[in-house]
Amino acid sequence: MDRTIRTIDDVLELLDTLLPPEANRWTTDGASWWDAFYADRDRPIPFFVAKPDENLVGYLSRGLVTPTRPQSDAEVALDRTPSSAPEQRDAAAPARALDLGCGPGRNALHLAAAGFEVDAVDLSPTAIAWGEDRARDAGATITFHCGDAFALPNDQLTGPYDLIYDSGCFHHLPPHRRISYLALLDRVLAPGGHLALTTFAAGRMGSELDDVDYYRQSQLHGGLAYTPDNLRWIFSDLTERELRPMHDESPTSPYFGEPFLLTALFRRDQR
């Protein structure tokens, strides 16, 4: 007689086992699949190019997201104190960013170049090695972490992060792992910080099965599609700032953009 369910984590791990091992793309057991995916760096995969997402570039250029950390109330008060030294008043700490499911690090590189202090995490050692090579070639300082972002020790993904950027990780999660995703946001996203993500758009790419049918069929069908209202509901504890289809960027564009993706920017309220 087996009585192993006591916590939410126990339930999540049980649900993981209801999907076949070959469908696993979200735990360390799925790392070998991603290693094979990233093994040939010359494959004509759209997001293998060393280009940042067009929406990320837009957030920065329009000031929706900034590479300096927002001031606390105490720091604002210090700035208003006539006796405070100029170096105290003017110094702005770099904002911290987490690239979630970073792959070969193309967006992490852009964030580092913009002035962020960047952590980047991926399941695949092969993808991490490629990202480290790119960072070394660019002279960029990025801290790479290899492993399951939901299971890494707290002393690795320490937070708080002013920006969590997810380009294509979320849509590879089974429905029950949204709970883990939201718990990670709750733990490491700074008050006033932003979540930005790109994910498969319903009607353009990804499976549109209802959540329950993934467990009945024991497959994720390559990834889950989302509508704008799906994302608004899932991230309803955050404030929507922008939600739109990704722009279709030409092969000669300096930016990555595919119209089968949705882009979303949400902000956590100050506390």
N, C-alpha and C positions, 0 to 999 in steps of 0.2 A: 504494500500500500504506500503510495507516494503522496506526501502532503508538503509540497515545496513552496507554495505561494503564501508569502507573508507581506511583501512590500510591493510598491508600484514597480520598482526595478525588476522584481521577480516576474510580474505580469508581462512587462516589456520583453524580457528575455524569453519567456514562453512564446509570445507572439512571434518573435524572431524565428523560432523553430518551425512555425507553421508555414513558412515560405521555404522553398527548396534551397540547398546550399549554393547551387549554381546561379540563383537569382540574387544572392547577397552582394550588395554594392555599398553597404553602409556600416559594416563593422570591420575589424581587423581581419576577419576571415575572408573578406572580399578583396583584400589588398592584392592578392595574386592576380585577380582579374584585371585590376587597374594597372598593375605592373606590365602585363602583356599588352594592354591598350597603349601604354606610353613607351613601350620598348623601342619602337622605330620612330625616331624624331622627325623623319622626312615624310611620314605618311601625310596625305592631303586631307588632314582633319582641320576644319575651319578654325577652331580655337587653339590649334598648335602654334599659330602665328604669334609673334612677340608684339602684340598690339593690345592696348587696354580697351575695355568696353566703352562704347561711345557714351553710354549714360553716365558712367563714372566720370569721364572727362567733363561732361556737361554739369554734373553736380558741383565739381570743383570750380569750373570756369564761371558759374553763376553764383557762387558763394553759398549754395545750399549746404555744402559740407566744406569745412575749412581745416587746414593742416595744423592749426594751433588750438590748444585746449581751451575750452570756454572757462572764463574766470569764475571762481567761487564768490559768494557774497563777501567773504573776508578779504579776498584779493581785490575786489572792486572797492571796498572801503579803504584798503591800503593805497590804491591809486589816487583816491581823493584826499589823501593826507598830505598836506603841503610839505611836511618834513621828511617824507619818505624819499629815499635816494633814487635818482633817475634810473639806475640799473635795476632797482627793485620794481619801479613802476613800469618800465618798458619791456622787461623780459617776458616773453610769452613762451610757455612750455609747448613743445611739439605735441600734437594730438596723437593718440595711440589708435592703431587700426589692426583689426584681425581679418585676414583673408581666409575664409572658411571654405575648405575644399579647393585649395589654391592651384592644384595641378602644377604646371611648370612655372608658375609665378608671374604671369604676364601682368596681372592687375596689382600684385604686390610690388612689382618693380615701379609701376606708375605711382603708386601711393608713396613709396620711399623717395622717388624723385621729386614729388610734390612737397616733401618735408615731414611726412608722418613717421612715427616710430612704429615699425611694422612687425607683427607676428603673422606667420603663415602656416597653416596646418593642412595636411593631406594624409589619407590612408596609405598611399603608394610610395614606397622607398624610391622607386624609379622616377616618379614625378618630382619628388623632393630633390633628388640628385640633379635632375635637369634644372629645377629652379635655382639651386645653389650655384650651378655653373653659370646660369644667366646673371645672377646677382654678382658673382665674382667678375664676369666680363664687363658688367656695367659699373663696377665699383660701388654697388649699393649695399647698405647694411640692412639685412632682413634676418630675423630669427625664425628659422624653419623648425617645425615640429612634425614628426612622423607618427601618426596614430589616429585613433578614433577620438574626435573632438569631444564626444560625450563621455569618454572614459579616461581621458588624460588627467593626471593629477592636477589639483588646483594650483600647485606651484609652477606648472608649465604655462597654462592659459590663465594668467593671474587676473587680468582685468584691472580696473575697469577700462573698457575700450570706448573711445569716442565714436568709432565707426566699426561696424561689423559688415564686411562685404562678402557676398555669397554669389558667385557666378556659376550656377549649375549644380550646386550640391543639393539644395532643398528638394528638387524634383526626383532625386534618386532615393529618397527616404520612403519607407512604407508608412502608411497612415499613423500607426501607433507611435512611430518615432518623432512625430511632430511634438509630442509631449516632451521628449528629450531636448528637442531643438528649442522650444519655448523656455524650458528650464535653464538651458545654457544662456539664452538671452537674459533671463532674469538675473542670473548670477554675474555675468561679465559685461553687460552693456551699461555704460555710464548713464546716470541721469542727464537728460538733454542730449544723449548720444543718438546715433542713427543706425538703423539697419537698412542696407541696400541689397537687393537681390535681383537676379535674373533667373527665370524659370520657364519651363515649357508652357506655351499658350494654348489653351483649349481651342480646337479647330485648326490648329497649325502643326502641332507636334505633341507627342506623348499620348498616353492612354487616358480615356475619359470614363473608365469604369467607376461605378460608385465604390466608396471605400470598402464596404463589406465584401464586394465581389473579388477583391484582391486576395482575400483569405479563402474564399470559396474556390478560386481557381489556382491558388498558390503560385501566382506570378505577378511581377510588377510591369511586365510588357515594356521594358526598356526605360521606364520613367513615367511619372504622373503629370498630366496636364492640369492647369489651373485657370480659372476665370479671374478677372479682377475682383469680383465679389467674394470668391473663395479666399483670396489673399486678405481682403479687408476683414473677413470674419475671423480667419486664423490669427491674424495679428491685430485684433480689435483692442488690445491693451495699449497699442501704440497709435500715434497720430499719423495719418497719411499725409505725405507732402507731395508725392507725385506717383502716378501709376499709369503706365502707357505701354504700347508695343515698342519693342526695340526698333530703332531705325535700321534700315537695310543699307549697310555700308558696302561700297564697291571694293573689289580686290585691291585697288590702288590706294584706298583710303588709309590714313595712318591709324584708324580706329577699327575695332571689331564691332560688327552689328549684323544680326540675323533677325528677320521679321517673324520667325517662329517662336521667339522668346518674348515674355513680358518682363518689363523692368518696374521695380517698385522701390520707393524710398519712404521709410517710416521713421518717426522720431519718438524717442521715449521722453515722457514728461519729466521736468525737473521735480525733485522730491525734497 
